[in-house]
Amino acid sequence: MFKKISGWKKTLLLILIAVVGVYLLVYIDVVLRARSAYLEGEKYWRWHEHPEEKVAYLNQQEQKELAALDKKLARKKISPDEYEQQKEIIKFNYERLRSESSIKYAYVWYQTAVELFSPPESKWVKLAREKMPRAKELWKEELRRKKILFEDYMLE
């Protein structure tokens, strides 16, 4: 195909192919990132509806980290003082994660999909845009239940 095309036409065609290729790669990347953000939002929404799943998941992750820390201590890669300190940090971090608002994170992930990964207006961006208002309302309800004062601008 390229043998019949010569000189500047061949160069122009190769540049055009490269531009289209780069555009396609960027498009695919942005759509996949939007999908990832949307699915993270879905995970947190599910955890809002089923908090026991969140607790179970975080407990499992905490146990994995503590087991890895135990191995470090057994191999004498850390001192007993460091072990206790890191153990307390792990426990504190997971306690904080368990107390965080799942619906807040759902809203933030949907917002991320919409604001950072559009255009293009992919299926994932549309789904996130549909769920954002309801997630924000659920977050507001949660804040009111906890008697936390807020203004709308604080949730953006």
C-alpha positions in Angstrom: 0.0 0.0 0.0 2.7 2.5 1.0 4.9 1.7 -2.1 2.6 3.6 -4.4 2.5 6.7 -2.1 5.7 8.7 -2.1 7.2 11.8 -0.6 5.2 14.2 1.5 2.0 12.2 1.0 3.5 9.2 2.7 4.7 11.4 5.6 1.3 13.1 6.0 -0.4 9.7 6.0 1.9 8.4 8.7 1.4 11.5 10.8 -2.4 11.2 10.4 -2.3 7.5 11.4 -0.1 8.4 14.5 -2.5 11.2 15.5 -5.6 8.9 15.2 -3.7 6.2 17.2 -2.8 8.6 20.0 -6.4 9.9 20.1 -7.7 6.3 20.4 -5.3 5.5 23.2 -6.3 8.6 25.1 -10.0 7.9 24.5 -9.7 4.3 25.8 -7.6 5.4 28.8 -10.1 8.1 29.8 -13.1 5.7 29.4 -11.4 3.0 31.5 -10.5 5.5 34.2 -14.2 6.7 34.3 -15.2 3.1 34.6 -12.8 2.5 37.5 -14.1 5.7 39.3 -17.7 4.7 38.8 -17.1 1.1 40.1 -15.4 2.5 43.2 -18.4 4.7 43.7 -20.6 1.6 43.4 -18.5 -0.2 46.0 -18.9 2.5 48.5 -22.6 2.8 47.8 -23.0 -0.9 48.4 -21.0 -0.5 51.7 -23.4 2.3 52.6 -26.3 0.0 52.1 -24.5 -3.0 53.7 -22.1 -1.7 56.4 -21.3 -5.2 57.5 -19.6 -5.9 54.2 -17.4 -2.8 54.7 -16.5 -3.9 58.2 -15.7 -7.5 57.1 -13.5 -6.2 54.2 -11.6 -3.8 56.4 -11.1 -6.4 59.1 -9.7 -8.8 56.6 -7.3 -6.1 55.2 -6.3 -5.2 58.8 -5.5 -8.8 59.6 -3.4 -9.1 56.4 -1.3 -6.0 57.4 -1.0 -7.2 61.0 0.1 -10.7 59.8 2.8 -9.1 57.5 3.9 -7.0 60.5 4.1 -10.2 62.6 6.4 -11.8 59.9 8.7 -8.7 60.0 9.0 -9.1 63.8 9.6 -12.8 63.5 12.4 -12.2 61.0 13.8 -9.5 63.2 13.4 -6.9 60.5 11.9 -4.5 63.0 12.4 -4.1 66.7 9.6 -4.9 69.3 9.2 -1.1 69.9 8.7 -0.5 66.2 6.4 -3.4 66.0 4.1 -2.0 68.7 4.2 1.4 67.2 3.3 0.2 63.7 0.6 -2.1 65.1 -1.0 0.9 66.8 -0.8 2.9 63.6 -2.5 0.1 61.6 -5.2 -0.3 64.2 -5.8 3.4 64.3 -6.0 3.7 60.5 -8.5 0.9 60.1 -10.6 2.2 62.9 -10.7 5.5 61.1 -11.6 3.8 57.8 -14.4 1.9 59.5 -15.9 5.2 60.8 -15.6 7.1 57.5 -18.8 7.8 55.6 -19.3 5.3 52.7 -21.8 7.4 50.9 -19.4 10.4 51.0 -16.9 8.4 49.2 -19.5 7.1 46.7 -20.3 10.7 45.9 -16.7 11.7 45.6 -16.0 8.8 43.2 -19.0 9.6 41.1 -17.9 13.3 41.0 -14.4 12.2 40.0 -15.8 10.2 37.1 -17.9 13.1 35.9 -15.4 16.0 36.4 -12.1 14.4 35.6 -13.0 11.8 32.9 -15.4 13.6 30.6 -15.3 14.3 27.8 -15.9 11.8 26.3 -19.4 11.3 27.6 -19.0 7.5 28.2 -21.5 5.1 29.6 -19.7 5.4 33.0 -19.8 9.1 33.1 -23.5 9.1 32.4 -24.2 6.5 35.1 -22.1 8.5 37.6 -23.9 11.8 36.7 -27.2 10.1 37.3 -26.2 8.8 40.7 -24.4 11.9 42.0 -27.4 13.9 43.2 -28.9 10.9 45.1 -25.5 10.1 46.7 -25.2 13.8 47.8 -28.7 13.8 49.3 -27.9 10.6 51.2 -24.7 12.1 52.5 -26.5 15.2 53.6 -29.1 13.0 55.5 -26.2 11.2 57.2 -24.6 14.4 58.3 -28.0 15.7 59.6 -28.5 12.4 61.6 -25.1 12.9 63.1 -25.9 16.5 63.9 -22.9 17.7 61.9 -23.5 21.3 60.6 -22.7 21.9 57.0 -23.4 24.2 54.1 -23.8 23.0 50.5 -20.6 24.6 49.4 -18.7 22.4 51.9 -19.8 19.3 50.1 -18.3 20.2 46.7 
